[in-house]
């Protein structure tokens, strides 16, 4: 049921803290699921190959919590909105940002070549400017920050977490 996969202040306040994770598995539509799955399948193997299984799993788990936590803080506490969020877009942003932190690659975004780190910022700015009602920009930003920080830290120090 939706009450176990929709992360909101109400859900967490009622003790359903697992929604911090499960909300990243549920999606609003098949299109939402397909888009996020494509991004995860694109960046997942690259990041996994660089970080290894344990750190990749930790990155995904931390990204889920960062995504949901940022959404709760921004939308719930700051804006006093009762709705929450679902979807893995924030986790996809975490992998995009981890890619930028780990590799000095250039990428194409909308036909324009740019550094991967610039692509993350452009995506977030465009996300913010579009302000589609259903898009949780705070969750995307939280995921991106988590992915970038963890990948930068683990890329610089192989023994930071394990």
Secondary structure, 3 states (H helix, E strand, C coil): CHHHCCECHHHHHCCCCCHHHHCCCCCCCHHHHHHHHHHHHHHHHHHHHHHCHHHHHHHHHHHHHHHHHHHHHHHHHHCCCCCCECCCHHHHHHHHHHHHHHCCCEEEECCEEEEHHHHHHHHHHHHHHHCCCCCCHHHHHHHHHHHHHHHHHHHHCCCCCC
